[in-house]
Amino acid sequence: MVTAAPPLARPLSVRHLGPNWYATVMGTAVVATAGAALPGHVAGLRGVLCGVWVLSLVLLLALLAARSAHWARHRDQARAHLLDPATAPFYGCLAMALLAVGGGALAVGRDVIGLRAAVALDAVLFTAGTAVGLAAAVAVPYLMAVRHRVEPGQATPVWLLPLVTPMVSAAVGPRLVPYLPPGQARRTLLLLCFALFGLSLLATALMLPLVFARLLTGGPLPLTLTPTLFLVLGPLGQSTTAVGAFADVAPGVVPEPCSRGLGALAVLYGVPVMGFALLWFCLAGVHVWRARRQGMRFAMTWWSFTFPAGTCVTGAEALARHTGLLAYAGPAVVLYGVLVAAWGTAVVGTVRGVVRGELLAGPGPAPAVPRPATARTTSGAVR
């Protein structure tokens, strides 16, 4: 009796390493950043958060090297990613990964590398991330209009990614304000962050109705894409975090009436927006529960559970600081527990997929019977 040899594992290659992999950096960095601002004190937590931030920095450096090799050796695939409407929006993840690690440098990384190095690292990553984010916010919608030829029925929360990147800059940038010379430099950076806040807020307000209308009129998203519904929480939590950061650094930087106004904005804007975030969290949660019951398996889209949830944690923390209410401090702790659980699940699934050679392999042969609801793009964007 002849026993058939087991199938060979698919070889690992950077050819199919898409920009969506930067979500692993974002999701890891936000665990450290969100944990640093939690109310109360937990013995040993600071050391763990420092370790998580170092991990995010290592991941960022590894992915920057791997993606550089991807562009150098597989330019055809890189071009295909840009021309694929399912993949191109993920170029916003590069900017957010840079910004998330930079913000974490001042939040917890300074315990590891020192304050001076943390400020320098944050300044470099903030500048690079903001530049890349602004480029993505212009280039990706341009490609969607000119080259992609998308239809309303194709709208997914992934379309929000390049538009929310300036909001991440707006939330991270104020951390650098106290380290600039007093006067023009501090005021310029604060108002620049406020401008980035408005840019992203208005762009997101234009795109979000398309996503919501697609969800209501086009039916549930394909199973693999269902976790991306949590991406909508990103601009909501991040914008609340941003206005809270403006209020934190405004005293002494802008004139007193403006300073008080930013303090009021942190509450008047943040409270209703976080209310809507709670609504969307519940809506996205039941969609994921439905998809899981129908057989949704792990994919890289599961990282959508991490960074958006982390922004809601930092948003709740900002409201707790500016209102003094336990009604926001308590949920921040609960949400952080959800974030850590989601991050751990995503890490385990990613490591398993990489070891098995599944997540970095190219698209397999087309099935004999088409399955439109779960079909993948030729570039492997939904992996």
C-alpha positions, 0 to 999 in steps of 0.5 A, a space after each residue: 500500500 502506497 501512502 500519499 505524501 503530505 502536501 508541501 507547506 506553501 513557501 513564505 514570501 514577501 510577495 504577498 505581504 500587503 500594507 494591511 500587515 501594518 495593522 499588527 503594529 497599530 494594534 500592538 502599540 495601542 495596547 501600550 498607549 491605552 494602558 498607560 492612561 488607565 485610572 488607578 495603579 496596578 503593580 507591574 503593569 508599567 513594565 509590561 506596557 513597556 515590553 509591549 511598546 518595544 514589541 510594536 517598535 520591533 514589528 514596525 522595523 521588521 515590516 518596514 524592511 519587509 515592505 521595502 523588499 516587497 517594493 524592490 523585488 515585487 514591483 508588479 504586485 505592489 502596483 497591483 495592490 495600489 490598483 486594487 480598491 480592496 487593498 489600496 486603502 490599507 496604505 493608510 495603515 503605514 502612517 498610523 503604524 508610524 504615529 502609534 509607535 511614536 505616540 507610545 514612545 512618549 507614553 511608555 517608551 521613555 521608560 526604556 529609551 529615556 525621555 530625550 530619545 523618546 521625544 526625538 523618536 516621536 518627532 521623527 515618526 510624527 513627521 513621517 506619519 503625518 506626511 504619509 497620512 496626508 499623501 494617502 488621504 489624497 492619493 487613495 480617494 484619487 485612485 478610487 475616483 480615477 482608476 478603481 471605478 468602485 460602486 456604492 455597493 462595494 463600500 466597506 469600512 476599509 475605505 475609512 482607513 486613509 481618511 482617519 490617518 490625519 486624526 491619528 496625527 491630531 491625537 498624537 501631536 499634542 504630546 510634543 507641544 510641551 517639548 517645543 519652545 514656548 510661543 509660536 512653535 507650540 501654538 503652531 503645532 497645536 493649531 496644526 493638529 486642530 486643522 488635521 482634526 477638522 480635515 479628517 472629521 469632515 472627510 470621514 463624515 462624507 464617507 461614513 454614510 456610504 458605508 452605513 447605506 451599503 450595510 443597510 441596503 446591501 446586506 451583511 458584509 462577507 464573513 471575512 470582512 465582517 470584523 472591519 465594521 469595528 474600523 468605524 470606531 477608529 475615527 470616533 474614539 480617536 477624535 474624542 482622544 484628540 479633543 481631550 489632548 487639545 484641552 490638556 495642552 491648551 493652557 498657556 499655549 493659546 489665549 485664555 478664551 480659546 483655551 477654555 473653549 478647547 476644554 469645553 469642546 473636549 466634553 461637548 464633542 466627546 460625550 455624544 460621539 462616544 455615545 454613538 461609538 457605543 451604538 456602533 460597538 453593539 451593532 458591529 458586535 452582533 454582526 460579528 457574532 452572526 458571522 462567527 456562527 456562520 463559520 467566520 474563521 481567522 483572517 488578518 481582518 481580525 486586527 480590526 478589533 484592536 486599534 479601533 477599540 484602543 481609540 475608544 479606551 483613550 477616548 473614554 480616558 480623556 472624558 474621565 479626565 475632563 469630566 471627573 466621572 467614574 461613568 467614563 473611568 469604569 468603561 475605559 477599564 472594561 474596554 481595555 480588557 476587551 482590547 487585550 483579549 482581542 489583541 491576544 486572539 489576533 496575535 495567536 491567530 497571526 502566529 499560527 497562520 504564519 507558521 502554517 504558511 497560510 497568511 503569507 501565501 498567494 491566493 489559491 486556485 479558484 473554487 469549482 463553484 463560485 462563492 461570491 460572499 466570501 471570494 477573495 481579491 486577486 491580490 489577497 487583500 482580505 487575508 
